[in-house]
Structure formats: structure tokens, C-alpha cells
Amino acid sequence: MAVRFIVAVILSAVFAYGGNIVCRLLMAHFWGGDAAAIPGNTERIGILFFVFLFVFLHFVVKPRVLYAQLFRFRWLLGAILFAVCVLAEFHGSSIGVWNLWIQPDAPYINNSVPIFGTIRPERTDEFVVNTPLAFSQAFTGYSPVNSIAQAWPTNMLTVYNQPVLDLTLIAKPFYWGYVLLGTAKGLAWFWCGRFIALFLVSFEMFRVLTKDRRVWALVGAFLLAFAPVVQWWFSVNFLVEMLVFGQLAVLAAFYFLRTESVVKKLIWAIVFALSVCAYLFSLYPAWMVPFAYLFAVLFIWVVATNFRAAPRRRTEWLYVLLAVIIIGGLAAYWYFGSKDTIEVIRNTVYPGQRQTTGGGTFGNLFNYWMNLTLPYIQTNNYSGGAIFPGFFPFGEVLAIALLIRTKLKDKLLLALLCVNAFLILYAGIGFPMPLAKATLLSYSQPWAVAIASTGVSVFILVRSLSAWSGIAAASNVSGKFLVHLKKRGLPIALPVVLIAFVVISGASVNPLMRGISAVTQKPLYAEVQKLQAEDPGIWITTYPAGNYTIMAGAPTINSANIIPALGRWWLLDPDHQYMDTYNRYAHVVIGFNNEKTTFGPGGEIIGIDLAMKDLHKLNVKYICLNDVVNDPQNLPTLSWEGGHATLIYHEYNIRIYKIEYST
């Protein structure tokens, strides 16, 4: 065995070296660029070495023994992988785009090119909004109120809720890295911790749903963790958190009911309570509502089928009461700390006044074939068309056939089919508004409900395939179909095909990056920090660089306005003439003129043509402009009644003006 292991190591090293060359060619082919310009970094070779070593270990150790040990130590291996990824600062953010957008002619930055995959300029919600907000929190001491984002007191517990050092952090473990280890390792903690947790928790959930048929549990974990919709939306709108903590709450209830240990019951009660809170804190109703139906069904099934699995004690109600107190206490603390902000959001044009009745998205259920090619082609429909690979209606047909064969014995499968039919009806046809409101689906959107439906389809598919494989394995019938399933189909080939399908369609969506030097090593980043240290002030920056300067700690008016700064805009619009334009979540583009301030058309991107004489109303101290984006003159005037602008920095097409006002 020792000789075979040495040979496996040598072969792994050789294949890793060759694999690095192949990866560079593939990255250049699918995503453009020159293969020679893609660094052959040691990280890529090292990762490929361990991948090939795992493959060759199948010839060193019997596969049954190998997988038994992987299963036995799965949580330890997950923890080791997580620790390595955090220490190495691996993540999947597309912050490398900033290296192309900000001073691209500046000296080359190490680690600005992906190890695997490609950066995604189209995922602006991630690297333009969510990630910069998290980075800016470091300059506030992770305060619940951030005055760097949009240069306005902004609640960080709602909308894009961010790492905050307060009581709610106990239910946000994926943000602990920011607070404990700083921005670079915090970003790695956020990305890698969420993926590893999603995979492991999903595996445990499907172990329960498949009666511990581990091959099918593994398929379920892959279908959720690598799902295209999960990968395209990985860092925004908290889909990963909903999947992790929704499943974890169900698992906590399962183990709470089955264990006889008083200590374990207490632990599971606390895990359940914190999981429910984490789900609530996600605060993205478009997915929270439809997925709540799925997790409610799973929870009810777990309680109904396991209530008598272990002796019930009266003291268990104390644990239930404790869980209720934790949920109620944390939820109340969060709500009353965010009440004013929630009220502002409720009264916005978007997202506050958005209500839908559904319909028109039935076709989205079949996007799994399109998802197979999305990471490798150029299209304008990336994240919007991504779904879970539930392969509707294949799983539903298998489920119905199984229910007919077993005379409706599988009550969970029946309930899942009913939930999915309910969601599909809303997504495809729609409900009358009273019914949409009564079911809370009016707070969602048809496309989001369709996505949730494909998620339910995954649960139906895996449970059905697992059940059919069990029937095939136990059957002595000589029918050709069951014999084929038993010998070649379900046990081996189909799981491999399903896993390969989802890995191809999801694994390459996000890049594998290391560190945050693509942001922090730009000359502009150092200049902004220097100016803020010497003479701090409020900034206006060329769009979308307003989201870059907040990562350097500069309060920037036109960073993403996740909550409308009504008091500020009313200074420019005292008659509230343009209220519907700026009373919303929006990206703000600011230009300058010598006459009058006006607001452009509304929408997700709003334009403001700002009169130089009105700069003092906003208390602006610095204006940062890009020679490439703006007219070479940059500002219509450097002097006006009441103030003047002085050019204090000009390097690699970036200009910074300091604004001074007459007393």
C-alpha cells in the first residue's frame, strides 16, 4: 500500500502540473483572454494536486473503505477545509472587476486574476453592493448604523444586512470572520463557510429524507450546494442562509425528538431557535415566503413521524419555551432596533410598494438545460434564468408513480407534491390579490416563486429516486425494468450523471480568488485613506466607483442607496417634486452643471445633475472623477459663488478635487 500511495502522490503531482496548463487554456477559451496571461499560480497547482490525489486514492484504498472514512470524519474534514480556506483567504467574490474598472493602467496586482473560473462583471449586486458594504463596516467598528455607506446613517440590520457587532450576531455565524479576523479573512469566512455549511447540512437533511441512503443524500447535497441559482446568487439576497438555516431548524427538531440526552435536547433547542432567527434575519421576502412553505412541511413531517421515537418528558416543554423565548427576544431586539428603517422601506416605491399576483413564469421551471451552458457563454440573462436542477416534471412523475404503487403511503412526498403544485400555480398562472396577500406570496415575485418550486422539485426528485432504488434493490421480480435499475441504473449511473450535471452548470459560475488586493493595492485606495486620515469629509465619486471609495472608508453620497436618504434629497428638492424618483433602492449617478439641480428618470439607476452651487447643501468635501468616463474638463467650473474646487490628485486617469466654501 505504501508503494501505491507514493505512486499516487507522484502521479497527482504530474497531473496537477498538466492540469494547470489545461485549466489556463480552458479559462482563456470560455471566458476570453490569452492563456499565457493567466498566471500559472501555485494555488491552482496545489488544489489540483489534492483533487487528483483523491482520485488516485481509489486505487490505493478500497473505495468502500475510503468513503466510509470520509463519511466518518466529514465534519472534521469540513472544519479543516474551512480553516485552510480562511487562512489562505480564498473566496468567490468578483472583486477582481475593480482591478479592471479602477486605474487599470496602474502596476500589476498579484491575486487580481482568478485561480479558477472568471470574474463576473454582471454580478454587480455582489461586488458593487454587498461586498463593499461589508468592507465599509470595518471602518465603523461594525456598528449597527453605518454613515460611510451613502454618507448617511444607514441601518445595517435590514435590506443588505451586514456584519454588525451586536446581539443579533449570535445568529449570523457567517459574519463572525469579519469581526474576529478582519476584512480579507472575513470575506473568505463568509464565502467558504456558507458553501461548506450548505453542503454538509444538506447532506444531513437528505440522510433523513432518504432513510440514510448516503449515495442519494450526497446527490441531494450536490443538487443544492452547486445549484446554478445558488451559485449565481451566492452572495446576495441570503438564499444560502435560508437553505442552511431552514434545513438546520428541521434537523434540530428531528434530533431533539429522537435523542434521550437532556444536554443534547438543550443544545438542539438552542440550535433550532438560532436557526429560526437566522432565517428571519435574511429579510428577503421574495424567497423567504415560498421556501417557508417547504420548511414548514418538512418540520411538520419530522414532528409527526418522530414524536414517539423517544420517551417524552414534561421537562422538554421547558426547552421548547426556551427556544420560543430566544426567538421572540432576538426578533424583538432586531425589530425595535430597525423599526424606523423598516417603516422607511415599507413606504418606498421599491421594494416597499412591490406586491404581485404571480403568473407568467411557468417556462422557468425548465431552465435546467439552459443553466448547463450559462457559465460558458455570453448572454444578458445570467442570474434571472438560473434555477435548481429539480428536472421538473421528472421527479414529480416518479413521485406520483411511487404513491400509486404504495397506495399513498409516503405522506411527506404527497405533501411536497401539494406544496409544489401550489407554488407552480402561483408562478405560472397567478392568484387573485386577496389570495396572494393571504398566502403572503404577494410579497414575493413570480420568478422567485418559480425558483423556490424548482428547489422543492429537488427534494421530490431525491426522495423519489431513493425510494425507487430501495424497491429495486429489495425486489426479486424478474422484470427487465427493475433488474436494470438494480444492476446498472439508479445505484451508480444516475447519481454520477446528476452530480456531473450540477457541477458543470454551477461550479464554474463564481471565480476562485485569493485575498482582496485587487481592491486594496490600487493607488486610489491609499490616496483615499490618506485624505480621510488627514482631513475627513463627504465624497461624490464617478459611478460606480462610489462603491469603491466606501471600501477605503470614505463616506460617499453616490454609493448604492440601499435605503433612501430622504432628508438629504429634500435639501435639493424642497417641494418633493421628484419623490418617486429617489424614494427607492437605487444606484445614484451624479453629474455637474452651473445652473440648477435636476433629477433624471426614476428606476434602479437614478441620475442627478447637480448644480455646483448646491454642493454646500450636501456638505461635499471631495469629488473623485474618472477621465475616461467623464469629459476631460471633469467639472463645469472650478470656481463659483460660495466655493471653489482644487485638483489635489491626478494619477492613472483618476482626479480628486477638494471643495472649499467661502464663509
C-alpha positions in Angstrom: 0.0 0.0 0.0 2.9 2.4 0.8 4.3 1.9 -2.7 0.9 2.5 -4.3 0.5 5.7 -2.2 3.9 7.0 -3.3 3.0 6.3 -6.9 -0.4 8.1 -6.3 1.4 11.2 -5.0 3.8 11.3 -7.9 1.0 10.9 -10.5 -1.0 13.5 -8.7 1.9 16.0 -9.0 2.3 15.2 -12.7 -1.4 15.5 -13.4 -1.6 18.7 -11.4 1.1 20.3 -13.4 -0.5 19.3 -16.7 -4.0 20.1 -15.3 -2.8 23.7 -14.6 -1.9 24.1 -18.3 -5.3 22.7 -19.4 -7.1 25.0 -17.0 -5.4 28.0 -18.3 -6.4 27.1 -21.9 -10.0 26.4 -20.9 -10.3 29.6 -19.0 -9.0 31.5 -22.0 -11.3 29.7 -24.3 -14.6 30.1 -22.4 -14.1 33.5 -20.9 -11.7 35.2 -23.2 -8.1 36.4 -22.9 -4.7 35.0 -23.6 -3.8 31.7 -21.8 -0.3 32.9 -21.4 -1.5 35.9 -19.5 -3.3 33.7 -16.9 -0.8 33.2 -14.1 0.1 29.5 -13.5 0.0 30.1 -9.8 1.0 27.7 -7.1 -2.5 27.8 -5.6 -4.0 26.3 -8.7 -1.4 23.5 -8.9 -1.8 22.8 -5.2 -5.6 22.5 -5.4 -5.3 20.3 -8.5 -2.8 18.1 -6.7 -5.3 17.3 -3.9 -8.1 16.7 -6.4 -6.0 14.2 -8.4 -4.7 12.6 -5.2 -8.3 11.9 -4.1 -8.9 10.3 -7.5 -5.8 8.1 -7.3 -6.6 7.1 -3.7 -9.4 5.0 -5.2 -6.6 2.7 -6.4 -4.7 2.7 -3.1 -7.6 2.1 -0.7 -10.8 0.2 -1.4 -13.5 2.7 -2.4 -15.8 1.3 0.2 -13.2 1.9 2.9 -12.3 5.3 1.5 -15.9 6.6 1.5 -16.6 5.1 4.9 -13.7 7.1 6.4 -14.8 10.3 4.5 -18.3 9.8 6.0 -17.0 9.2 9.5 -14.8 12.3 9.5 -16.9 14.5 7.3 -17.4 17.2 9.9 -13.7 17.2 10.9 -12.7 17.4 7.2 -15.2 20.2 6.6 -13.7 22.1 9.5 -10.1 21.6 8.2 -11.1 22.7 4.7 -12.8 25.7 6.2 -9.8 26.7 8.3 -7.4 26.3 5.3 -9.7 28.4 3.0 -10.0 31.2 5.6 -6.2 31.2 6.4 -5.5 31.3 2.6 -8.1 33.9 2.1 -9.9 32.0 -0.7 -13.3 33.4 -1.8 -15.6 33.6 -4.8 -16.2 37.3 -5.0 -15.8 39.1 -8.3 -14.0 42.0 -6.7 -11.3 41.5 -9.3 -13.6 43.6 -11.6 -12.4 46.6 -9.6 -8.9 45.9 -10.9 -10.3 46.5 -14.4 -12.5 49.4 -13.6 -10.3 51.5 -11.2 -6.9 52.7 -12.6 -6.4 49.7 -14.9 -3.1 51.1 -16.1 -1.7 51.0 -12.6 1.1 48.5 -11.7 0.0 44.8 -11.9 -1.6 43.5 -8.7 -0.9 39.9 -7.5 -4.0 37.8 -6.9 -6.2 40.0 -9.1 -6.8 37.1 -11.6 -8.9 34.1 -10.6 -7.3 30.8 -9.7 -10.2 29.1 -11.4 -13.1 30.5 -13.4 -13.7 34.1 -14.3 -14.8 37.3 -12.6 -18.4 38.2 -13.3 -19.0 41.9 -14.2 -22.7 41.2 -14.5 -23.0 40.3 -10.8 -22.9 43.9 -9.6 -25.2 43.1 -6.7 -22.3 41.2 -5.2 -19.1 43.1 -5.8 -20.7 46.6 -6.3 -23.1 46.5 -3.4 -22.9 43.6 -0.9 -19.2 43.2 -0.6 -18.3 46.9 -0.4 -20.9 47.4 2.3 -19.3 44.6 4.3 -15.8 46.2 3.8 -17.1 49.6 4.9 -18.3 48.1 8.2 -14.7 47.7 9.3 -14.3 51.5 9.4 -17.4 51.8 11.7 -16.3 49.2 14.2 -19.1 47.0 12.9 -21.7 49.4 14.2 -25.4 48.8 13.5 -25.5 52.2 11.9 -23.1 52.9 9.1 -22.5 56.5 8.0 -19.9 55.6 5.3 -22.4 53.8 3.1 -24.2 56.6 1.1 -22.7 59.1 3.6 -25.9 58.8 5.5 -26.8 57.0 8.8 -27.8 53.6 7.3 -29.1 50.7 9.3 -27.0 47.6 8.6 -29.6 45.2 10.1 -32.0 45.4 7.2 -32.1 45.1 3.4 -28.4 44.1 2.8 -27.9 43.2 6.5 -24.2 43.2 7.2 -21.7 42.1 9.9 -22.7 44.0 13.0 -21.2 43.7 16.4 -24.4 43.4 18.5 -26.7 40.8 19.9 -28.0 39.6 16.5 -24.5 38.5 15.6 -25.1 35.3 17.6 -27.5 34.2 14.8 -25.2 35.3 12.0 -22.2 32.9 12.2 -21.1 33.6 8.6 -20.2 37.2 9.6 -18.1 36.2 12.6 -15.0 36.2 10.5 -15.2 39.9 9.7 -15.5 40.8 13.4 -12.8 38.3 14.5 -10.3 38.3 11.7 -10.8 41.4 9.6 -11.9 42.1 6.1 -9.8 39.7 4.0 -10.3 36.6 6.1 -13.8 37.7 6.9 -14.6 37.6 3.2 -13.2 34.1 3.0 -15.1 33.0 6.1 -18.3 34.4 4.5 -17.9 32.6 1.2 -16.3 29.3 2.2 -18.1 28.9 5.4 -21.5 29.3 3.8 -20.7 26.8 1.0 -19.3 24.1 3.3 -22.1 24.5 5.7 -24.7 24.3 2.9 -23.2 21.1 1.6 -22.9 19.4 5.0 -26.2 20.5 6.3 -27.9 19.4 3.1 -26.2 16.0 3.2 -27.6 15.5 6.7 -31.0 16.7 5.7 -31.2 14.2 2.8 -29.9 11.4 5.0 -33.1 11.9 7.0 -35.2 12.1 3.9 -33.7 9.1 2.2 -33.5 6.8 5.3 -29.8 7.2 5.3 -29.2 6.1 1.7 -25.9 8.0 1.6 -25.4 8.0 -2.2 -28.7 9.8 -2.6 -28.0 12.1 0.3 -24.8 13.0 -1.5 -26.7 13.7 -4.7 -29.1 15.9 -2.8 -26.3 17.9 -1.2 -24.7 18.4 -4.7 -28.0 19.4 -6.2 -28.5 22.2 -3.6 -24.9 23.4 -3.0 -23.9 23.6 -6.7 -27.3 24.6 -8.0 -26.9 27.3 -10.6 -29.3 29.7 -8.8 -27.4 29.2 -5.6 -24.1 30.0 -7.3 -25.3 33.0 -9.4 -27.0 34.5 -6.3 -24.5 33.2 -3.8 -23.5 36.4 -2.1 -26.8 38.4 -2.3 -30.3 38.1 -1.0 -29.4 35.5 1.5 -30.5 32.4 -0.4 -27.7 30.4 1.1 -28.6 31.4 4.6 -32.3 30.4 4.0 -31.3 27.0 2.8 -28.7 26.4 5.5 -30.8 27.6 8.5 -34.2 26.4 7.1 -32.8 22.8 6.9 -30.8 23.2 10.1 -34.0 24.1 12.0 -35.7 21.0 10.7 -32.7 18.8 11.6 -32.6 20.4 15.1 -36.3 19.4 15.6 -35.5 15.9 14.3 -32.6 15.3 16.7 -34.4 17.0 19.6 -37.2 14.5 19.3 -35.0 11.4 18.8 -32.4 11.9 21.5 -32.8 10.9 25.1 -29.9 13.0 26.4 -31.0 16.1 28.4 -27.9 18.0 27.4 -28.4 17.2 23.7 -32.0 18.3 23.8 -30.9 21.6 25.3 -28.3 22.1 22.5 -30.8 21.2 19.8 -33.4 23.5 21.2 -30.9 26.4 21.1 -29.8 25.5 17.6 -33.4 25.5 16.4 -34.1 28.9 17.9 -30.9 30.5 16.4 -31.7 28.9 13.1 -35.2 30.3 13.0 -33.7 33.8 13.9 -31.1 33.5 11.2 -33.8 32.7 8.7 -35.9 35.7 9.8 -32.8 38.0 9.6 -32.4 37.1 6.0 -35.3 39.5 5.3 -35.7 38.9 1.6 -39.4 38.0 1.4 -39.3 37.1 -2.3 -37.6 33.8 -1.3 -38.3 33.7 2.4 -42.1 33.2 1.9 -42.1 30.4 -0.7 -39.3 28.5 0.9 -41.1 28.8 4.3 -43.8 26.5 2.9 -41.1 23.9 2.1 -39.5 24.0 5.5 -42.9 24.1 7.3 -43.9 20.8 5.5 -40.6 19.2 6.5 -40.9 20.4 10.1 -44.4 19.1 10.4 -43.4 15.8 8.9 -40.5 15.5 11.3 -42.6 16.2 14.4 -45.4 13.9 13.2 -43.2 10.9 12.5 -40.7 11.3 15.4 -42.8 12.5 18.3 -43.0 8.9 19.7 -39.4 8.0 18.6 -38.2 8.5 22.2 -39.9 8.9 25.6 -41.4 12.3 26.0 -40.7 14.2 29.2 -42.6 17.1 30.7 -39.2 19.0 31.1 -39.0 19.0 27.3 -41.6 21.8 27.3 -39.1 23.9 29.2 -36.7 23.6 26.3 -39.4 24.5 23.9 -40.2 27.5 26.0 -36.6 28.5 26.0 -36.5 28.2 22.2 -39.6 30.4 21.9 -38.0 33.0 24.3 -34.8 33.1 22.3 -36.7 33.5 19.0 -39.0 36.1 20.5 -36.3 38.0 22.3 -33.9 38.2 19.4 -36.6 39.0 16.9 -38.0 41.8 19.1 -34.5 43.2 19.7 -33.9 43.2 15.9 -37.3 44.7 15.1 -37.3 47.5 17.6 -33.7 48.4 16.6 -34.7 48.6 13.0 -38.3 49.8 13.3 -37.8 53.2 11.9 -35.8 51.9 8.9 -38.4 49.2 8.2 -41.1 51.9 8.1 -39.0 53.9 5.6 -38.6 50.8 3.4 -42.3 50.0 3.6 -43.0 53.4 2.1 -40.5 53.3 -0.7 -41.5 52.9 -4.3 -39.2 49.9 -4.4 -39.1 47.5 -2.7 -41.7 48.7 -0.2 -44.7 49.1 -2.5 -44.0 46.0 -4.6 -46.8 43.5 -4.5 -47.5 40.8 -7.1 -50.2 38.3 -8.0 -48.0 35.9 -9.8 -48.2 34.3 -13.2 -46.2 34.2 -16.4 -43.1 32.2 -15.3 -44.1 28.6 -15.9 -41.4 28.3 -18.5 -38.7 29.0 -15.9 -39.2 25.5 -14.4 -37.5 24.0 -17.5 -34.4 26.2 -17.5 -32.1 23.4 -16.2 -30.8 22.7 -19.8 -30.1 26.4 -20.3 -28.3 26.5 -17.0 -25.9 23.9 -18.2 -24.3 26.4 -20.7 -24.8 29.7 -18.8 -21.4 29.9 -17.2 -19.6 29.4 -20.5 -21.5 31.7 -22.9 -22.1 35.4 -23.2 -25.7 36.3 -22.5 -27.7 39.0 -20.8 -29.8 36.5 -18.8 -27.5 35.1 -16.2 -28.9 35.1 -12.8 -32.5 35.7 -13.8 -32.7 32.3 -15.6 -30.9 30.3 -13.0 -32.8 27.6 -11.1 -32.4 24.5 -9.0 -31.8 21.3 -11.1 -35.0 19.6 -10.0 -35.7 18.4 -13.5 -39.4 19.2 -13.4 -41.6 17.2 -14.1 -39.4 14.0 -14.0 -39.2 13.8 -10.2 -42.9 14.6 -9.9 -43.8 11.7 -12.3 -41.7 9.3 -10.3 -43.3 10.5 -7.1 -46.8 10.0 -8.4 -45.9 6.6 -9.7 -44.5 5.7 -6.3 -47.6 7.0 -4.4 -49.8 4.9 -6.7 -47.7 1.8 -6.1 -47.6 2.3 -2.3 -51.2 3.5 -2.0 -50.3 7.0 -0.8 -48.0 5.6 1.9 -45.4 8.3 1.7 -47.2 11.3 3.3 -44.2 13.6 3.0 -43.9 13.0 -0.7 -47.6 13.7 -1.1 -47.3 17.0 0.9 -44.3 18.1 -1.1 -46.2 17.5 -4.3 -49.1 19.6 -3.0 -46.7 22.4 -2.0 -45.0 22.4 -5.4 -48.4 22.4 -7.2 -49.4 25.4 -5.1 -46.2 27.3 -5.9 -46.3 26.4 -9.6 -49.9 27.6 -9.8 -48.9 31.0 -8.4 -45.7 31.2 -10.6 -47.4 30.1 -13.8 -51.0 31.4 -13.6 -51.2 33.7 -10.6 -53.7 34.3 -7.7 -56.3 37.0 -7.1 -54.7 39.7 -4.9 -56.7 38.7 -1.8 -55.4 35.2 -2.0 -51.9 36.3 -2.9 -52.0 38.5 0.3 -53.5 35.8 2.4 -50.7 33.3 1.4 -48.1 36.1 1.7 -46.9 35.3 -1.8 -47.8 38.9 -2.8 -44.5 39.8 -1.0 -42.6 37.5 -3.4 -42.3 37.7 -7.2 -43.3 35.1 -9.8 -39.7 34.3 -10.9 -38.7 33.9 -7.2 -41.6 31.5 -6.6 -40.7 29.6 -9.7 -37.1 29.2 -8.4 -38.4 28.0 -5.0 -40.6 25.5 -6.8 -37.5 24.0 -8.6 -36.0 23.8 -5.1 -38.9 21.7 -3.9 -38.5 19.6 -7.0 -35.0 18.7 -5.9 -36.4 17.3 -2.6 -39.2 15.4 -4.5 -36.6 14.0 -7.0 -34.1 12.8 -4.5 -36.7 11.2 -2.2 -38.4 9.5 -5.1 -35.2 8.2 -6.6 -34.1 6.9 -3.3 -37.3 5.1 -2.7 -37.3 3.6 -6.1 -33.7 2.4 -5.7 -34.7 0.8 -2.4 -37.6 -1.0 -4.1 -35.3 -2.1 -7.0 -32.7 -3.4 -4.5 -35.2 -5.4 -2.5 -37.2 -6.7 -5.4 -37.0 -10.3 -6.6 -39.1 -9.6 -9.6 -37.5 -10.6 -12.8 -39.0 -7.7 -14.8 -36.4 -6.1 -17.1 -37.0 -2.5 -15.7 -36.4 -3.4 -12.1 -33.4 -5.6 -12.9 -31.8 -2.7 -14.9 -32.4 -0.3 -12.0 -30.9 -2.7 -9.6 -27.8 -3.6 -11.6 -26.8 -0.6 -13.6 -29.2 2.4 -13.4 -30.1 4.0 -10.1 -27.3 2.8 -7.8 -24.4 4.0 -9.9 -25.0 5.7 -13.2 -27.8 8.1 -12.4 -26.2 9.6 -9.3 -23.0 10.2 -11.2 -24.9 11.9 -14.1 -26.8 14.1 -11.7 -23.7 15.2 -9.8 -21.8 15.8 -13.1 -24.7 17.9 -14.5 -24.9 20.2 -11.5 -21.2 20.6 -11.1 -20.8 21.5 -14.8 -23.7 24.0 -14.5 -22.8 25.5 -11.2 -19.2 25.0 -10.1 -17.7 27.5 -12.5 -20.2 30.3 -12.0 -18.1 32.2 -9.4 -14.3 32.6 -9.6 -12.0 31.2 -7.1 -10.0 34.2 -5.9 -7.4 34.8 -3.1 -7.2 37.9 -1.0 -8.6 41.4 -1.6 -5.5 43.0 -3.1 -7.5 43.8 -6.3 -9.2 46.5 -4.2 -6.6 47.5 -1.6 -3.5 47.7 -3.7 -4.8 50.4 -6.1 -3.1 53.8 -5.7 -6.5 55.4 -5.3 -7.3 53.2 -2.3 -4.2 54.5 -0.5 -4.9 58.1 -1.5 -8.5 58.0 -0.2 -7.4 56.6 3.1 -4.7 59.2 3.4 -7.1 62.1 2.7 -9.6 60.7 5.1 -7.0 60.4 7.8 -5.7 64.0 7.3 -9.0 65.8 6.6 -12.1 63.6 6.6 -15.2 64.6 4.6 -18.0 63.5 2.4 -17.3 62.3 -1.2 -19.0 62.2 -4.6 -17.4 59.7 -7.0 -17.8 58.7 -10.6 -20.4 55.8 -10.9 -19.9 53.0 -10.0 -16.7 54.0 -8.1 -18.8 55.4 -5.3 -19.0 51.8 -4.1 -15.2 51.5 -4.3 -14.4 54.5 -2.1 -16.6 53.2 0.8 -14.3 50.2 0.9 -11.5 52.6 1.7 -13.6 54.2 4.5 -14.8 57.3 2.6 -18.4 58.4 3.2 -19.7 58.5 -0.3 -23.1 60.0 -1.3 -23.5 58.1 -4.5 -22.6 54.6 -3.2 -25.6 52.3 -3.6 -28.5 53.9 -1.8 -30.0 50.8 -0.2 -32.3 52.9 2.0 -33.4 56.3 0.6 -31.7 59.3 2.3 -34.9 61.4 2.1 -33.6 64.2 4.4 -30.7 64.7 2.0 -32.7 64.8 -1.2 -35.2 67.1 0.3 -32.4 69.7 0.6 -32.2 69.6 -3.2 -35.9 69.1 -3.8 -37.8 71.0 -1.0 -41.1 70.7 -2.8 -40.7 66.9 -3.1 -41.3 67.1 -6.8 -39.0 64.1 -7.5 -40.1 62.0 -4.5 -41.0 58.9 -6.6 -37.5 59.1 -8.3 -35.3 58.9 -5.2 -37.7 57.2 -2.7 -36.4 53.8 -3.5 -33.4 51.4 -3.5 -31.2 52.9 -6.2 -27.8 53.4 -7.7 -27.0 57.1 -8.0 -25.2 58.7 -10.9 -24.2 62.4 -10.3 -23.1 64.9 -12.9 -22.5 68.6 -12.5 -23.7 71.9 -14.1 -23.5 75.6 -13.4 -27.2 76.3 -13.2 -29.9 74.2 -11.5 -30.1 70.8 -9.8 -32.4 68.4 -11.5 -33.3 64.7 -11.1 -33.4 62.3 -14.0 -35.8 59.5 -14.7 -36.5 57.0 -11.9 -35.6 53.4 -11.8 -32.8 51.3 -10.3 -30.3 53.8 -11.6 -31.3 57.5 -11.0 -29.4 60.5 -12.3 -28.8 63.8 -10.6 -27.5 66.8 -12.5 -26.1 68.7 -9.5 -25.5 72.5 -9.6 -22.1 73.4 -8.2 -23.7 76.0 -6.0 -25.6 73.2 -4.2 -22.5 71.3 -3.2 -22.6 73.0 0.2 -26.1 71.7 0.9 -24.7 68.2 0.8 -21.5 69.2 2.7 -19.3 67.7 0.0 -15.6 67.9 0.6 -14.1 65.6 -2.2 -15.1 64.9 -5.8 -13.4 61.9 -7.4 -13.8 61.6 -11.2 -12.5 59.4 -14.0 -11.0 61.0 -17.1 -12.2 58.0 -19.2 -15.9 58.2 -18.0 -16.2 62.0 -17.7 -15.5 64.9 -20.0 -11.7 65.8 -19.8 -12.8 69.1 -18.2 -14.3 66.9 -15.4 -16.1 69.9 -13.7 -18.0 72.7 -15.5 -16.2 75.2 -13.3 -13.5 75.3 -10.6 -14.9 78.4 -9.0 -18.5 79.6 -8.3 -20.2 81.9 -5.9 -19.7 80.4 -2.5 -16.9 78.0 -3.2 -14.1 76.6 -5.4 -12.6 73.2 -6.3 -8.8 72.4 -6.2 -7.3 69.5 -8.0 -5.3 67.6 -5.4 -4.7 64.2 -7.1 -4.4 63.1 -10.7 -3.0 59.6 -11.4 -3.9 56.8 -13.8 -6.9 58.8 -15.1 -8.4 59.4 -11.7 -8.8 63.0 -10.5 -9.7 64.1 -6.9 -10.9 67.7 -6.3 -11.1 69.2 -2.8 -14.1 71.5 -2.3 -13.7 74.6 -0.1 -16.5 77.0 0.7 -16.5 80.7 1.4 -17.5 81.7 4.9 
